Amino acid sequence: MTTKNLLVELFVEELPPKALKKLGEAFAATLAEKLKAAGLVDETAVTAYASPRRLAVHLANVLAKAADRPMQQKLMPVAVGLDAHGNPTPALLKKLAALGKDASVVPSLKRQMDGKAEALFLDSVVPGMTLQEGLQAALEATLASLPIPKVMSYQLQDGWTTVHFVRPAHRLVALHGAEVVPVSILGLTAGRETQGHRFEASAHPLVIREADSYAEQMEAEGAVIPGFAARRAEIERQLKEAALREGLQPIADEALLDEVTALVERPNVLLCQFEKEFLDVPQECLILTMKANQKYFPLLDATGKLTNKFLVVSNIRPTDPSAVIGGNERVVRPRLADAKFFFDQDRRKSLLDRIPGLAKVVYHNKLGSQGERVERVARLARMIGERLGSAELAHAADRAALLAKADLLTDMVGEFPELQGIMGRYYALHDNEPVEIADAIEDHYKPRFAGDDLPRGDVGLCVALADKLETLAGLFGIGQSPSGDKDPFALRRHALGVLRMLIEKELALPLDDLIEAAFAVFPAGMLRDARHELESFVFERLAGMLREQGYTAQEVDAVLSLRPVRIDQVPKRLAAVRAFARLPEAESLAAANKRVGNILKKAEGVVAPTVDPTLFSEEAERALHAQLTAIKPEADALFELGDYTASLARLAALKVSVDAFFDDVMVNVEDAALRANRLGLLAILHQAMNRIADLSRLSA
């Protein structure tokens, strides 16, 4: 069968910019999937188009009609459909009539076994779907499944009919080659006319000649770059060129680039500037207001410092762009003036003076105010500081924690919540607080996302740990732990932040002690005891994090099954397990360790790791005991030094003795004293082998 390329475009009013990329991808992918399911396309190249006012897709090699396909349909058991003489029963005739058939097809029915009984089957040919039928169904299914953030309801021109879609739709194009496919959707009937750029298109409406001319006509006649990726690449190219001409660099922001791509159809990057006096305001404030409110691209110098120049992506290309440039410069000026006003006003009151106001800010209706929370975090930070360093560190951590949330009451953070912590640092420096305390105020929110930096100093580490642990303990203690995909308080992120700080900063802080201390800072009776639940939650996050880092599930399970309290030592334990697994003795020892564990579990009562050498009756148990006596102290000494790899390597020398023991010695003998002695020997072996990891988990 011959094929032609297919183009479908839905022309609409401006689509929500943050959703455009997903809408365009879903429109193209779903339409292609539905046409493939209908047999109208096999393997095809799919090209998605998405601009502020259109969703479109180009599909290669689409059939005008799908191939007919054979179908076999089960009717009923032979015993029900035919009488003793082989004639059709009324039940069979009724079934055939429902299918549009009559008794003439009875001789052609097939008799086949269906389970234990013979049944009648009707062979027929299902006509292939036409492109019009298939595209109509595909369009309806596609629009119904689009990831629309919020559906609009609007009336058609008849004044009565109401339709529902993300934005009002005005034109529909459907071309199979050069032929229009007469489908309808959202009150529109397909044709070949669409609209280009509002002001700069050379033709209104724009008549698409054929499916393959769409992109070229849109650019040449419609003054629109229809492809999202192509338009994004063009914006990025222009941004780099414009910045390079000034010897500067545009700020990197993928989300902003996507959003701007969804706002323009014909991008034109222009250079603008503002008064240098605004650079006295912290650059984070200026950058945020330009990006968030105006969708501008601030320009940085070679050192990463903000300049008074910025780039705007216009949707028009006038011969003289001065009016566009001037307009954008006028628009940004009040925004920057607001930021400067907030900054100047905020500095009139110190962070210390703002702390009492936190008592009026509700943190959680079951956990009290922000003021109460700050006191808890400060006590916890002070305790962590004492354990990590000295009284001096504890005092600094306490001071930083008390000031850390004060910037929540400033005008700047009220306008831009994203700047909490950042502004606190600036205001702390203005208040002549020590640099390490100012840094800690900003850093106590870190890490804020995967891959984010950790706090830069010990004071920041203390406050960041305390802040996250207090949050975890408080919310687990009132039953607000994450459920399924729901994690409204970002507790998974908090737990990962704690783990990263403990591991990457090699902090010698036992996890169980930290959790105990976090619960202890709350008033008696405020929380239920969820310490074990929280500890399990943290270890689940740790297991997932380690697997993402490339450790195998077996390696992670072997180490974490022991619930090591020193999280900072987990990477060294994993490295030791990985090195041990490469030894020739590893497989045998892991299997033997699993066997030992099973024997000890089945033993009555608790097996003490003690032996009486005088009770040994087999040479193999004497040899194992002698080798354990020699090797275990060496392995234990290496363990205490933190050399886990060497410790496990030393224990690998037990393989021969362990194998001989299981070959020659019966553990569960009738003699109770002899049995207890042999179990005690195995308990010593099990204890020695499993200080670093449960090696039985390495056994297949």
N, C-alpha and C positions, 0 to 999 in steps of 0.2 A: 504494500500500500504506500502511496505517496504521502509525504508529510510536508507541513509548512510550519514556520515559526509563529508563535502566538504572543500577542501583546495585550495585556489588560491594565488599564489605568483607571483609578477612581480619583476624581478631582474634587477636593473638599475645601472648606474654610480652614484657617490656620490650625494645625494639629498641635497638641501639647508638646513642647520641645523636649522635655525630659523623657517622654515616652516614644518619640518618633523613631528612633533607631530600632527598638524592639518591635514596634508596629510594622515597620517596613520589612524586617526579617521574617516576622510571623506571617504577614500577608503573602509573601513570595513562597515561603516554604510550605505553608498549608495548602495553598492553591495547587502547587506542583504535586504535593502528596495526594490530594483528592483526585486530580486528573490521572495520576498514575494508577490509583486504585480502580478507576473507571475503565482502565485499559486504553486510554487515549494517548498515553505517552509511556515510553519504556525508560530508557536512560536519556536524560535530557540535561542540557546546561541551563541552570537557573540564574538569571540576573535580576537582582532586586533593585528597585528604585524607591527613594523616599525623600521628599522635600517638604518644606512647611505646608504645602498645599496639595500634595499628591502622594498616593501609594500606588506603585506599579510593579509589574513583573514581566520579564521577557523569557519565554520558554522555547527551546529549540525542539524541532522534530515532533510536532503534535499532529495526530491523525484527525481527519475530518469525521471519521467514524471508527469506533473500536471494532475489533474483529469479533465475529460471532463465536460463541463458545458452547461446547456440548455440555449438557447437564443430565444427570441421572437422578430421578426422584423416586423414593420409596413410596408405594401406595398403601399396601396392607398385606397381611399374611395370605398365602395362597388359599388356605383353608377358609378364609373369610371372603376372598374375592371371587373364587370359582366354586361352582357346585360340583357334585360328583361326576357330572358329564363334561366338565370343563367349560361350562357356559358361565358368563359373568353374572354375579349376584347383583341384586338391587344396590347393595352397599358399594360395589365397585363402580356401577354405572353412575351413581350419585357423585362419587369422588371424581370420576372422569369429567362429568358435566361441570363440576366446580372448577376444573382446570381448562374448560373450553374444549373438551374432547368428547367423542361418542364411542359407541361399541365397536366402530370400525378399527380402532387401534388395539383392540384386545389381542388379536393374533401376534402383534409386534411386541407385546409386553415381555419382559425378561423375567425368568424365574431364577432366583439366586438364594443361597443360604444366608440368613440373617440371624446369627446366633445359632440357636438349636432348631429354628423353624425356617421353612422356605417362604420367601416373600416375593411379591410382584413389584417390578421396577419399570418406570416409564423413561425411555430415552428421548430427549428433545434437544433442540438447538435454541439457545437464548440469543436473540439478535443483539449485536453490539450497539452500544449507546452512541448517539450522534454527539458531535462536539457541542452543539447548542444545549442538548440535554445535560451532558456531563459538566459543562462550564457553568450552567445555571445552578446545578446542585452544588458544585464546588464553591462558587461564589457565596451562596447562602451559608454553607458550612464554615467557610473561612471567616466571614464577617461575624458570625456568631461566636467564634472561638478566639478572636483577636484579644490580646492582653490590654484591654481598654481600661485606663485608670478610673475614669468616671464617664458614664454614658449620658448623652444629652437626648432630650426629647424635643422634636420640632415638627411643625406641620408642613405638608407639601403645599404647592400652589393652589390646590383645590380648596384649601381652607378647612378641610375636614379630616384628611388622613394624617395620622401621627406616626412618625417613624422614630427609631431609636438608634443612635450611632454616636461615635465620639465627637464628631462635628458635622454640621449640615453638609451634605454632598450635593454637587451641582452638575457634574458631567461624568459619563462612563464611556470609556473607549475599550472596544474588544475587537481586535483584528487578527484574523488567521491568514497570514500572508498579507494580501491587500484587501481581503474580503471581511466585511463586518459580520461578527457573530451576534445575532439578534437576541441578546440576553437582557434581563431587567433585574435591577436591585435598587432598594431604597427609593422607589418611585422614579428611577431613571431607566431609560432604554439606551442600550449601547449604540454608539456611532463611531465616528473617527475624529470628532472635534474636541479639542481641549483648550486650556488657557495657558499662556506662557507667563512671563514676568508681568506684574501689574502695570509697570510704566515703561519698560524697555523692550518688550517684545515687538517684533516687526510686523506681526499679524495678529488680529483679534477677530474671531477665534483662530486657533492654530489647527490646521487640517493635517492629520497624520496620514501620509501616503500608504505606508505599509508597516508591518511590525518591526522590520529591521531598520527602518529610518527614524524610529522614535528618538533615540538618544541624540543623534546628529541634528534632527530638526529642533529638538528642545533647546539645544545649545545655540545653534545658528539662527533660528527664527524666533525661538521663545525666550532667549537670553536667560536660560535656566540650566544649571548643572543638575540633572535629575538624580544621579547616583549619590547616596549618602557618603560612601567611602571616597569617591572621586572629589566631592565637594570638600570634605574634611581635609584631604591631602592638599587641595588647592589653597585652603585657608592656612594650613600649616606652612606651606611653601612661602606664601606671601608674608606671613608673620616673621619668618626667619630672614627673609630678604629685607624687610623694612627695618628690623632690629639691627641687622648687619650693617646697613647704611649708616646707622647712628653709633656703631661700635658697642651695641648693647645686646642683651638677650631677653627674649620674652619669658615670662614666668611659665613653668611647666605645670599644666593642669589638664589632665585628660578629660575629666568630667566637664570642665568649662568648654573645652574644645568641642566635645560632642554636643553640648547645649547650643553653642553658637552655630554649629553646623546645621542644627535643626531650626534655626531662626532665620536663616538667609537662603535665597535661591541663587543669587549671583554675587558671591562675596567680593568685597573690595576693601582691603586693609589700608587704613589711613593713620598717620602719625598725629597725635595730639599732645598737649602738655598742660600742666597746671602750675600755679605759683609755687616757687621754691619754699616759701614760708611754711607750707603745709608739711614739709619734710621733717619739721620739728616733732610732729606726732609720730608715735611708734609705727614703723612701716607695716606691721601686721594689721593695724587698724585700717590704714589706707588701702592696702592690698585687698583686704576683705570687703571693704565697702565698694571698691571698683569692680571686683569680681562678682560679688553676690548681687549688688543692686543694679549695676550698669552693664555687666557682661563684658568688661574691658580687660585687656591684657596688659598688666603693669610691666614696665621694662626695668631690668636690673643691670647694674654695672658688673664688671669682671669679678668683683669681690662679693657679689650677691646682695649688694645694697640697693635699695629702691631709689630710682631717679624720678624727676618730675615729668617724665615723658611716658606715654602709654599708647597702646594701639587699639583701635576700634575697628570692628568688622562691619562695614556698611553693606546694605543690600542694593545699593545703586552705584553706578559708575558715571557720575557727571563729568563733563569736560573740566569744569572748575570746581574742585571739591571743597573750597574754602568755607562755603556755607555749612556743609556737613561737619567739617572739622570744628568750626566755631560753635555750632549747636551742641556738639558733644562736650566741648570744653565748658560751655555755660552750664550744662546739665550736671557735670560732675562736681563743679565748684561748691554748690550748697551741701552736697554729701560730705565733702572733705571738711567744710566749715563746721558741720555738725560734729564730725569726729574730733576736730580740734577743740571745739567747745566742751565736749564731754571730757576730753583728756585734761583740759585746764581746770574744769570744775571738780573733777574727781581728786585732783592733787591737793585741793584745799582741805581735805579731811584725811587723816592718816588711816592706814589699815587698822592699827590698834584701836582707834576711836570707833571704828565700824563694828568691832567684835560684839558689843552688847546687842546690836541690832539683829544679829543672827538668831537670838532667842525668839524673835517674832516671825522667823521664816520656818514654815513647816517642812521637815525632811520627809517624814512618813507618819501617818496618823497613829501607827502602833510603835514607832521608834522615836517619837519626840521631834524636837526642833533641830535646826542646823547648829544652834548654839550647843545643845546637848551632845550632838554628834561630834562637834569639834573637840569637846572635852574628852570624849572617849578616844578619838583618834590621837589626841595629844598624849594621853596616858600610855596608849599602846606604842606610839612612836618613841616615847621616852624609854620604855622597857626594851624595845628593840635596840635603841642606841646604846643602852647599858650593856647588852649582851654582845653587841658588835664591837664596841670600842671602849669608851670611857665616860666619865661623868660629863665631860665637856661636850662630847657628841650627843649624849642624852639630852643635855640642856638645849643645844641648838635644834635638835629634832623636835623637842617640846615647843620651842618658840615658833619654828616654821609651821608646825601643825596648827597652832593657835591662829596664825595669820593666814593659813592656806585658803580658807573659804571667804575671807573678808571681802574679796573683790566681787563676790556675787551681789553685793549691795551697791556697786558703782554704776553710774549711768552708762559707761562704755560696755560693760558686760551685760547690762540690761538690754542694750540695743543689739549687741553681738555676743550671744551666749558662747559662741565658738572660741571667744578670746579669754574665757575664764582660765586662770592660772597664768596665762601670758601677760595679761594686764596686771595681775597681782605682783609679778616680778618687777615690772616697771615702777609700780607704786611703792613697792618695798625699797627699791633702790632710791627713790625720791625721798623716802622716810629715813634714809641713812641706815637701813638694815644691812648687816654683813652680806657679802655677795653669795656665800654658800646658802644663806637662808632665803634670799631672793630667788636663787636658782631652784631651790627645793620647792618653793611655792608654785613655780611653773611646772617643775618636773614631777610633782606628786600625782599628776594624772597619767603619767607615762607608765608602761607603753599603752597608747590609746587604741592601737590597731596592730594587726599582724605585720611584723617587720619594723615597727616603730622603734625609735631609740629608747634606751633605758635611762633612768635618772643619771645625771652626770657626776654626782657626788654622793658621799655617804649620808649626808643629811637628807638629801632627796630620796635615797633608797629607804631610809627609815620611815619617812612620812608616806611614801608611795606604798610600801608594804602595809603600814598601819591602816591607811585609807581603804585599801582593797580588802584586807582581812576583816576590818570592822564592817564593811558592806556585806561581805559574804556571811559572816557570823550573824549579823542582824537579820538579814532577809531569810536565811535558812532557819533561824530561830523563831521566826513568825510564820513559817510554812510557805514562804514565797520562793521556793527553789524552782529552777527551770523545768518545764514540762514539754516534752516533744520538741517541736521547732520553736516554741515560745520561750523567749528569754528577755522579758521587757526591761529588766534591770542590768542586762549585759553581764550576768554573773559568770558565764563561761569565759568572757574576755578578762574579767577580774582574776579568775583562777589562773588563766594562762599567763597573765602579767606577773602574778606571784611566783609561778614556776620559773619563768624566764629570769627573774631577778635572782632567785635562789641559785639557779644553775649557772647562768652566764657571769654573775658576779661572785660565784663560789662562796656563798654565805653559809657559815657553819651554824645554821639555825634549824633545830629539829622541827619538822612540820607539826608534829603533835603538840609540841610546846607552844608554837605560834597559834594554833587553833584554840588551845586551852586558854591562852592569854586573851585572844580576841573575844571569846565568850565571857571572860571574867570582867571585862571593862563595862559590861551592861549591868544595870541594877538588878538585884535579885528578883526573880519572878517575871521579868519582862520577856524572857525567851524560854522556849522549851529546849531541852538538851538535844541538840542536833549535831554534836561534835563528830560522832561516827559517820553520820550521813554526809556531812561536809567533807570529811577526810576521804571518803569513798568517791565523792564527786571530783575532788582535786586529783586523785589518782586516775580516774577515768580520763580527765583532760590530759594528764601527763602521758598516759598510754597512747592517746590519739596523736599528741604532739610528737612523740618519739617515732611512731610509725611513719608520720609525714616526713620525718628527717631521714628515713631510709632504713631504720632498724626493722628486723622481721618481727612478726607477731610472736614467734617462739622466744626470741631473745628478750623482747619486752615483757612477756608473760613470766619468763624465768626470773627476771630481776624484780619486777613489781609485785609478784605474788608474795614476796617476803615483807612487803610494805616498809621499805627502808625509810627511816625517819629523816635521814640526811639526804635531802633531794639533790644537793650539790654534788654528791658522790655517785649519783645514778649513771651519768655518762661514763665514768671510770669503770663501774660495774659492768655496763653493757660492753665496753671495749674488752674487758677481761673475758666475758662470756663468749664474745665473738672469736677471740684468740684461742680460747679453750676448745671451741667447736671445731677448729681447724686441726687440732691435735689428733693423731691416729688413735689415741686411747679414749677419745671423747665419747664416741657412740656406745662403746661397751660400758664405760663408767656411768653414762646417763641412764642406760637401761638398768644397770645394777642399782643405781640410786632410786630409780622408780620401784624396783622390786623391794628394796630395803624399806622404803616408805610404806608400801602396801603391807609388808609383814608387821611393821610397828603399829600401823593403824588397827590391825586385826588382833593385836596382843591385848590381853586382859589388863586393864589398869594402865597407869602411867609407867613407862619403862625408863628406869634411871640409867644415865650413861656411865655406869660403873661396871667393872669386871673383877673377878678373882682369878688371877692367872693359874692358881693351883687346881682349878676345876677344868682347865683345858684338857681334852682327851684326844684331839685331832691335830696333826701337824699343821694343817691349813689354818686353823684358828690361832694357833700359836704364832704362825708367820704373819698373819694379818695384824694381830695385836702388836707384835714386835715392830712391824713397819709403821703402824699408826703411831706408836709411842715415839718413834724417831722422827716421822715426817710432820705430824700434827703441830708440835710446838713451832717448827720452822714456818709452816703455812700460816699459823695464827700470828706469828710475829710480823710476817709480811702483810697480813691483813690489817694489823694495827697501824702499820706504817702507811697504809693506803695503797700499797702496791698489789692491787687485786689480780692483775694478770699473772704476776710471778707466783702469787699464792695458789691460784688454780693450777698453774703449770707444775708446781711442786706436788700437789695432790694427785696429779695424773700418774705419778710413779706407783700409785697403789693398784693399778689395773691388774697386774699379774696376781697379786695376793687376793684381791677381791674375786677375780674369776675362779681361782683355786678354791676359795672358801665356798662359793656356791656350787662348785663341782663336787666337793668332798664332804661337806658338812651339812647335816640335817639340823635345822634350827629348832623346829617344834617337836622335840623329843618328849617322851613321857616323863623323864626325870625332871621335876620342876626346877630344881636348883641349876641343873645343866642348861635347861631351856632359858631360864632367866639370865644366866651368865652370857649365853650367846646373844640374846636380845640386847643386853647391855652393851656388848661389843658392837652390834649393829647400830645402836643409838649413838655411840661415840663416832662411828664412821659417818652416820647421817648428819650429825652435828658439824663435823669437820667439813663435809662436802658442800654444805648448804648455807654457809655464812654469807656468801656473796650473792648467790642466786640459787633458786630451786632447779638444780641441774636435771631433775627428772622431767622438767618441761621441755627439755631439748630432745627427749626420746620420742621417736616417731610413733 
